[in-house]
Amino acid sequence: NKVFNTAYIFDKHGKLVAEYDKIHGFTPSGEHNYYQGGNKLVTFNLAGMKCGIIICYDIRFCELVRSLALKGIELLFIPAHWPLIRKNHWINLATTRAIENQMYVCAVNACSKAGDTIFGGNSLLINPCGEEICHLDEAEEVQFGTVDLSIIKDIRESINVFRDRKPSLYEL
């Protein structure tokens, strides 16, 4: 008797490899009144890469993404319905999550309209250095980008934020 906002992940052969229930409901729009929040982190393998997924508003919770990074993910997927009015938040948060967690981020946003809300597109593929590999426009389109896992290894060796963390001080 519960409704979840769920993402299903399929491999290139059409096999279901994971499913993720959005954890954080967007309270300003009342999502928490309609959807049950998820309660688990999800990682999976695609094409030899360890991946993780969050949905939309989850991107604002850096602890969630860091928890996935500590599980060793190399690529984070973020499907969303992010409004155009907050396009800068979308781009900056996706870029920040890539940089601070030294991973690739594939942030895919709707480009449509629902009621008065215009969803902003601007889907992104960002490397661990915060560089955009792909940055789509506000209209529907498809682009392809390459993920080079050696970049993750190099940056994690040269700026080792995971080794240098002090979690006992953070009081989270």
Summary of the structure (lengths in Angstrom):
residues: 172
radius of gyration: 16.1
end to end distance: 31.9
largest distance: 49.1
contacts: 475
relative contact order: 0.12
helix: 32%
strand: 26%
